[in-house]
Amino acid sequence: MPGSERLGVWEPATVWIGFAIAFSIAFIGSQIYFGLGMPEALYAIVIGNVFLAIYSSLIAVASVDGGLNFPLQMKEAFGKKGALLPIAVVGLLVNGWYAFQAWLAADVIRAAWDPSWYLLVVGVVILFGLPSLIGVGAMSDVVEKLVIPIMVLFAAYILFAQVIPAGTSILSQPAPGESIPFFVGVGLTWGTFAVSGTATGDIVRFAEDSKQAVLATIIAFLICNTSMMVLGALSAAALNSLDPYFGMIGLLGSIPVVAVAVVSLWSTCDACHYNATMSYTNLSSIISWRIAGVIGILAALITATTEVISNLENWLNLISILVPPIGGIIIADYFLLRRGFGYAETRVANYNWAAITSFAVAVGVNYYAYVTYPQLLPGLAGLLLCLVAYPVSVKVGVAVLGRTQMGSTFEPHNSVTETGPADD
């Protein structure tokens, strides 16, 4: 990516902040409290976000080298054609997040005013999906001008109207809902951004260097995401109920909670739709940015109106099974196999079967661990397997595992290109 296209740390950070200080993040924090109680919910949130920040920062450092977006990182790791598999997986999952955010906003409006559900959710999905076609600059403008002030007011209300009056007794409040294992709570935390954290190159490649990319990631997760999740958990503990909408339905005609949900979730949908669109455009040369954007909106419409996305725990478990192996392969490919030259050289093979096979086996291992050992951190087994098995299989492999017949895995190249809104 040319230096003239680098935006520094603030532009990528504000897009990440728009992801992290969302109504949905506080909502997920409250769900973690419902399953763990206090103070275990707070421990799980902090540990999950530390894990998330480390994982995403490693991918961010790799993406800044050459300014690669997520699809280009996949092509360098899985091969130019083999990359279609992980690109499609992440594109569909981040599209699912877009659908979930839109569904949640529509559900808040339904709880507040009980309008026609299908008309409501269709309108919300379409409205939330259109702005991302403009690009990152438009997203950061919206975040700076609308989302951050509104969410600061929301946080202030939760703190001063609910948490502080409840006192320190809420820090020992037992779980009011069905109990979950502690590391499942950690998994629910890190799973919220496992998809976007894996595709972080779509955002942080605009940073000027790896330090800025890591700083943007730390701001997003260790500060903003952690704060919003803790806020949601504390609110739920202060209310001591299973109310998912912070006791604000009915407050001043429900206008405050609807405004908070719509504005913050719209911003998050905007960014999720951008990531999904970026993935879809890289699946085929005939899929333009506009066509990919329409595909994302239609997919979200189907997912949100059928409400298959409404089971949060099952959704996050699916993410934990599928996504960590992809991140593990990015990390191992860049830091272990490309040590010393990074993305200055491109992978020769169209299919890197070492990566594809490692991914498939890791998904199977994650599913087995999920079914057999539900108390373990979801996704960790597959991630560790890819970090070890993938580079080993490349080093000992021959042509079938991604090398050419001449034995060379990489060849020099001078530049990389990306598919995005500017290409239309």
Buried (B, 14 or more C-beta within 10 A) or exposed (E): BEEEEBBEBBBBBBBBBBBBBBBBBBBBBBBBBBBBBBBBBBBBBBBBBBBBBBBBBBBBBBBBBBBBBBBBBBBBBBBBEBBBBBBBBBBBBBBBBBBBBBBBBBBBBBBBEEEEBEEBBBBBBBBBBEBBBBBBEBBBEBBBEBBBEBBEEBBEBBBEBBBEEBEEEBEEBEBBBEEBBBBBBBBBBBBBBBBBBBBBBBBBBBBBBBEBBBBBBBBBBBBBBBBBBBBBBBBBBBBEEEBBBBBBBEBEEBEBBBBBBBBBBBBBBBBBBBBBBBBBBBBEEEBBBEBBBBBBBBBBBEBBBEBBBBEBBEBBBBBBBBBBBBBBBBBBBBBBBBEEEBBEBBBBBEBBBBBBBBBEBBBBBBBEBBEEEBEBBBBBBBBBBBBEBBBBBBEEBEEEBBBBEEEEBBEEEEEBEBBBBEEE
